[in-house]
Amino acid sequence: MSALRPNRPTTERRVFALSGVETSTSSDLVKGKGKAACENVLFLFDSGATHSFISIDCVRRLGLTVSTLHVDLFVSTLTSISVVMSEMCVRCPIEVFGRRFRVNLLFLPMVDIDIILGMDWLSTITSL
């Protein structure tokens, strides 16, 4: 993740959980296993997240291509933590429940979670 850059537009997004511990305290979150870039990953389905996210460790582990956003995103959480991000993986190949998709995933520092699928993936996924 890069630092906030001057003269760049900003926008806000929301996510509920940043760690596996937080997932056990909410009924709006569902964990699942699947694949990303043909490797096993832990998914979290977050009905309150505006977008989908991938952990920085997962990006490194899978060797995914990174793109820079044209805006700085401020992502807020239930614990009032705000994270600034400006990078993403575009059209990352994932497999969920035996179906393959390509999803845009924003970088987010997370623990014990590889990928959070928010409400955006339902409308922006492209079935393979």
C-alpha positions in Angstrom: 0.0 0.0 0.0 1.2 3.4 -0.8 0.8 6.6 1.3 -1.7 9.2 0.6 -0.6 11.3 -2.4 -1.3 15.0 -2.8 -3.7 16.1 -5.4 -5.4 12.7 -5.8 -9.2 12.3 -5.6 -10.4 10.3 -2.7 -13.5 8.1 -2.0 -14.8 6.1 0.9 -15.7 2.3 1.2 -16.7 0.0 4.1 -15.8 -3.4 5.4 -16.8 -5.2 8.6 -13.9 -7.5 9.5 -10.1 -7.4 9.3 -9.3 -10.5 11.2 -10.6 -14.1 11.7 -11.4 -13.2 15.3 -13.9 -10.5 14.2 -15.7 -12.9 12.0 -16.9 -15.0 14.9 -18.8 -12.1 16.4 -21.0 -11.1 13.5 -24.0 -12.9 11.9 -23.5 -10.9 8.7 -20.3 -12.8 7.9 -19.9 -16.2 6.4 -16.5 -18.0 6.0 -15.8 -20.4 3.1 -12.9 -22.1 1.3 -12.1 -21.7 -2.4 -9.3 -20.9 -4.8 -7.6 -17.8 -6.1 -5.1 -18.1 -8.9 -5.5 -21.9 -8.5 -4.4 -21.9 -4.8 -6.5 -22.7 -1.7 -7.6 -19.6 0.1 -10.0 -18.6 2.9 -12.9 -16.4 1.8 -15.1 -14.3 3.9 -18.5 -13.2 2.5 -19.3 -9.8 4.0 -22.8 -8.5 3.2 -21.9 -5.2 4.7 -18.7 -4.6 2.7 -19.1 -2.2 -0.3 -16.2 -3.8 -2.2 -14.1 -7.0 -2.3 -10.7 -7.1 -0.7 -7.5 -9.3 -0.6 -4.9 -9.5 2.0 -1.4 -8.2 1.2 0.1 -11.5 2.3 -2.2 -13.4 -0.1 -1.2 -11.1 -3.0 2.5 -11.9 -2.3 1.9 -15.6 -1.8 0.0 -16.0 -5.0 2.3 -13.7 -7.0 -0.7 -11.6 -8.4 -0.3 -8.6 -10.7 -0.9 -5.3 -8.9 -2.5 -2.2 -10.4 -2.6 1.3 -9.0 -5.9 3.0 -8.6 -6.6 6.5 -9.9 -8.0 7.5 -6.4 -7.1 6.9 -2.8 -9.7 4.8 -1.0 -10.5 5.4 2.6 -11.9 2.1 3.9 -13.7 2.2 7.3 -14.4 -0.8 9.6 -16.8 -1.5 12.4 -14.1 -0.7 14.9 -13.7 2.8 13.4 -10.3 2.1 12.0 -9.8 3.8 8.6 -7.3 2.5 6.1 -6.0 4.3 3.0 -5.3 2.2 0.0 -4.5 2.8 -3.7 -3.7 -0.6 -5.2 -5.8 -3.6 -6.4 -5.7 -6.9 -8.3 -7.8 -6.5 -11.4 -9.9 -9.5 -12.6 -8.3 -11.9 -10.2 -9.4 -15.5 -11.0 -11.3 -17.1 -8.1 -13.3 -20.2 -7.6 -16.1 -20.3 -5.1 -18.5 -23.2 -4.6 -17.1 -24.8 -7.8 -17.8 -21.8 -10.0 -15.1 -19.6 -11.5 -15.1 -15.8 -11.6 -12.9 -12.9 -12.2 -13.1 -10.3 -9.4 -11.5 -6.9 -8.7 -9.8 -7.1 -5.2 -8.6 -4.1 -3.3 -5.6 -4.5 -1.0 -6.3 -4.5 2.7 -4.2 -5.5 5.7 -6.0 -8.5 7.2 -5.1 -11.4 9.5 -6.4 -15.0 9.1 -8.5 -14.0 6.0 -7.3 -14.1 2.5 -10.2 -12.6 0.6 -13.3 -10.7 1.5 -16.1 -10.8 -1.0 -18.3 -7.8 -0.6 -21.5 -6.8 -2.3 -19.8 -5.5 -5.4 -18.6 -9.0 -6.6 -22.3 -10.0 -7.2 -22.7 -7.3 -9.8 -19.2 -7.1 -11.3 -18.2 -10.8 -11.6 -17.5 -12.3 -15.0 -18.2 -16.0 -15.1 -15.5 -17.9 -17.0 
